[in-house]
Amino acid sequence: MTSTAPTSNGASAGILSKLNAASSAEDFFTALDVPYDESVVRVARLHILKRMGQYLAQEDFSGLSEDVITSRCKANLERAYEDFVASSPLDHRVFKVLKEAVAPKTPANFVPFDELLK
């Protein structure tokens, strides 16, 4: 495995450094040894990585062994990938622009008709 020198948060630098240096979604799947369907990744690569990041943000790797960190990263990638296997990125809307696309929009200067009658 890679170096296990502690980082500033106490976690080892191995897999986290590898993932930080990854330049594609496929690099994440390869580094964590997670099988994937290219057609799913082709459509939802950014969504999968964004969702994985959301899951990882809930983790605390302080004081954990490299094996445990790797296992948790792998589980989070698998979980994020599965989110998009059976449904589309539009179903999950992990990005702000997609969330706002379905949010009801009320113009800032809109005055409801009922307010005019008061």
JOQUI-V333378 format. One record per pair of residues at least 12 apart in sequence whose ideal C-beta (glycine too) atoms are under 10 Angstrom apart, sorted by the first residue. I is the first residue (numbers start at 1). GAP is how many residues later the second one is. D is the distance in whole Angstrom. If there is no record, write none. Layout:
i | gap | d
I | GAP | D
I | GAP | D
This chain:
i | gap | d
1 | 13 | 6
1 | 14 | 8
1 | 17 | 10
1 | 65 | 6
1 | 66 | 8
1 | 69 | 8
2 | 12 | 4
2 | 13 | 7
2 | 14 | 10
2 | 15 | 7
2 | 16 | 6
2 | 29 | 10
2 | 64 | 8
2 | 68 | 10
3 | 14 | 7
3 | 63 | 9
4 | 61 | 8
4 | 62 | 5
4 | 63 | 10
4 | 65 | 9
5 | 12 | 9
6 | 56 | 10
6 | 57 | 9
7 | 54 | 9
7 | 55 | 10
9 | 51 | 8
9 | 52 | 7
9 | 53 | 6
9 | 54 | 9
10 | 50 | 9
10 | 51 | 8
10 | 52 | 4
10 | 53 | 5
10 | 54 | 8
11 | 48 | 9
11 | 49 | 9
11 | 50 | 4
11 | 51 | 6
11 | 52 | 8
11 | 53 | 6
11 | 54 | 10
11 | 55 | 9
11 | 57 | 10
11 | 58 | 6
12 | 49 | 8
12 | 51 | 10
12 | 52 | 8
12 | 53 | 7
12 | 54 | 4
12 | 55 | 9
12 | 56 | 10
12 | 57 | 6
12 | 58 | 9
13 | 53 | 9
13 | 56 | 10
14 | 51 | 10
14 | 52 | 5
14 | 53 | 10
14 | 55 | 7
14 | 56 | 7
15 | 16 | 7
15 | 17 | 7
15 | 46 | 10
15 | 51 | 7
15 | 52 | 9
15 | 54 | 6
15 | 55 | 5
15 | 56 | 9
15 | 57 | 9
15 | 58 | 6
15 | 59 | 9
16 | 40 | 9
16 | 45 | 7
16 | 50 | 9
16 | 53 | 7
16 | 54 | 9
16 | 57 | 8
18 | 12 | 10
18 | 13 | 5
18 | 14 | 9
18 | 52 | 9
18 | 55 | 9
19 | 12 | 6
19 | 13 | 8
19 | 30 | 10
19 | 33 | 9
19 | 37 | 9
19 | 51 | 10
19 | 54 | 7
19 | 58 | 9
22 | 27 | 9
24 | 17 | 9
24 | 21 | 8
24 | 25 | 9
25 | 16 | 5
25 | 17 | 9
25 | 19 | 9
25 | 20 | 4
25 | 21 | 8
25 | 22 | 10
25 | 23 | 6
25 | 24 | 6
25 | 27 | 9
25 | 52 | 9
25 | 56 | 9
26 | 12 | 8
26 | 15 | 7
26 | 19 | 8
28 | 13 | 10
28 | 17 | 9
28 | 20 | 8
28 | 21 | 7
28 | 24 | 7
28 | 45 | 9
28 | 46 | 10
28 | 49 | 6
28 | 52 | 10
28 | 53 | 10
29 | 12 | 7
29 | 16 | 10
29 | 19 | 9
29 | 45 | 10
29 | 48 | 7
29 | 49 | 10
29 | 52 | 8
31 | 39 | 9
31 | 42 | 9
31 | 43 | 9
31 | 46 | 9
32 | 20 | 10
32 | 38 | 7
32 | 39 | 9
32 | 41 | 6
32 | 42 | 4
32 | 43 | 9
32 | 44 | 9
32 | 45 | 5
32 | 46 | 8
33 | 37 | 9
33 | 41 | 7
33 | 44 | 10
34 | 39 | 9
34 | 40 | 6
34 | 41 | 9
34 | 42 | 10
34 | 43 | 5
34 | 44 | 6
34 | 46 | 10
34 | 47 | 7
35 | 43 | 9
35 | 46 | 9
36 | 12 | 9
36 | 41 | 9
36 | 42 | 9
36 | 45 | 6
36 | 49 | 9
37 | 44 | 9
37 | 48 | 7
40 | 41 | 7
40 | 42 | 10
40 | 44 | 6
40 | 45 | 6
40 | 46 | 10
41 | 40 | 8
41 | 43 | 9
43 | 41 | 8
43 | 45 | 8
43 | 46 | 7
44 | 36 | 9
44 | 37 | 8
44 | 39 | 9
44 | 40 | 4
44 | 41 | 9
44 | 43 | 9
44 | 44 | 8
44 | 45 | 5
44 | 48 | 9
44 | 50 | 9
45 | 39 | 9
45 | 44 | 10
46 | 43 | 8
46 | 48 | 9
46 | 49 | 8
47 | 33 | 8
47 | 36 | 8
47 | 37 | 6
47 | 41 | 9
47 | 42 | 4
47 | 43 | 9
47 | 44 | 10
47 | 45 | 7
47 | 46 | 9
47 | 47 | 5
47 | 48 | 7
47 | 51 | 9
48 | 29 | 8
48 | 31 | 10
48 | 32 | 5
48 | 33 | 5
48 | 34 | 9
48 | 35 | 8
48 | 36 | 6
48 | 37 | 10
48 | 41 | 9
48 | 44 | 10
48 | 46 | 9
49 | 28 | 9
49 | 31 | 8
49 | 32 | 10
49 | 45 | 10
50 | 30 | 8
50 | 39 | 9
50 | 42 | 9
50 | 44 | 5
50 | 45 | 7
51 | 25 | 9
51 | 26 | 9
51 | 28 | 8
51 | 29 | 4
51 | 30 | 9
51 | 31 | 10
51 | 32 | 6
51 | 33 | 8
51 | 38 | 10
51 | 41 | 7
51 | 43 | 5
52 | 21 | 8
52 | 24 | 5
52 | 25 | 5
52 | 26 | 9
52 | 27 | 8
52 | 28 | 4
52 | 29 | 8
52 | 31 | 9
53 | 23 | 9
53 | 27 | 8
53 | 41 | 9
54 | 22 | 9
54 | 26 | 8
54 | 40 | 7
55 | 17 | 9
55 | 18 | 9
55 | 20 | 9
55 | 21 | 4
55 | 22 | 8
55 | 24 | 6
55 | 25 | 6
55 | 28 | 9
56 | 16 | 8
56 | 17 | 7
56 | 20 | 5
56 | 21 | 9
56 | 24 | 9
57 | 19 | 10
58 | 18 | 9
59 | 13 | 6
59 | 14 | 8
59 | 16 | 10
59 | 17 | 7
60 | 12 | 10
61 | 12 | 9
80 | 12 | 10
80 | 14 | 9
90 | 12 | 9
